[in-house]
Amino acid sequence: MKAIFFVLFFCVLQASINCWTGIVKYNATITPRNAYCFTESNSIGALRRGEEKRISGLCAIAVCLNNRDISLLGCGVVQVEPPCYVADGDLSKPYPDCCFEIICPQDND
């Protein structure tokens, strides 16, 4: 049991995780009257204030902010040391559950 705890603790310490974020600034010249936030980027389109929308093909979301900007949030970059590894995410799940997963093999001793 101690060995399993040590391996998991070591893998957590060795993982380096960073997420990516971005902002799409409000642009009154392209925002339709019936939309609070709008962008043509990544087929996001129109959003209501506070609405979250999944970005197609990515494990990321766009969120319409109170100031009419759009916040973009994604999984980012992960680096682990062996024996741990990074498994692909599952795009059928909601953000952030769709992000990659860090897997560390258990010591069966």
N, C-alpha and C positions, 0 to 999 in steps of 0.2 A: 504493500500500500504506500509506503514511503517513497518507493521508486516511482510509482505512478504520479504522485504529487510533485516530486522533484522534476520529472520530465515535463509535466504540464506547466509548472511554475517557470522553468527554464524557457519553454517555448513562448510563453507570454512575454517574458523579458526580451526575447530575441526578435519579436515581431515589431515591425515599424509600420505604422498605419497613418496615412494622410488622406483626407478627403479633398475633393475639389469643389470650389464654389465659383459662382459668377453672377454678375448683375447685368440685366438688359435695362438700360435707362429708358424712362418714359419718353415717347415721341408723339406729340399731339398731332403732327402732320400725317401720321400713318394709322393712328388709333381710331377705329370706327366709333361713332357716337354711342352705340349700344354696348361698348366694351369698356371696362375699367382699366384693364391692362391688355396689351396686344403686342405680339411680335410674329413676324413671318419665319423667324429662325426655328429650325428643327420641327416645323409643322405644328408649333404650339398654338398659334392663333389667339383667340380672345379668351380672357379669363375674368371672372368676377373677383371682387376684393376678397382676399383670404383664400381663394381657390387654389388647390394643388392639382397639377396635371402631370402625368407620367410622360417623359420624353421618349418617343417611339424608338425602339431598337437599343435603348440604353437603360442601365439601372440608374436612373436619375429622375428628378422631378423639377418642375417649374412652379414657383409660388408667387401669386400676385400680392404685392405688398401694399400697405396703406398709402404710400407716397406714389403709387402707380408704377413703380419699377417692378421688374420680375427677377426674383432670386432663383438661381439655378444651383441645385445640389446633387452631387454624384459621389460614387464610392471612393474614388481616388486610387492610390498606389499602395501596395503591400509588399514588404520584403520579409522573409523569414529565413532562419538558419536550419539546415538539416538537423534532425530527421523530419522536421515539420515541412509542410508544403501548402501551397495555395490551390484550392479547388475552384473551378469556374463557378460563377453565380448562376442563379436560376431566374431568367427573365420573366417567368410566369408568376413569380411572387411579387408582392408590392415592395416599394422602396422603404427602408433599406434592407429588407430581408432578401432581396435579389442580389445583393453584393456577394463577392467571393467569400469563401470560407477558409479559415486557417485550420489545418488538420495536423495534429501531432500524434504519431503512433504511440500506443500505450506499451509500456514495458510489461511483459507477461511473466516476469520472474517472481 
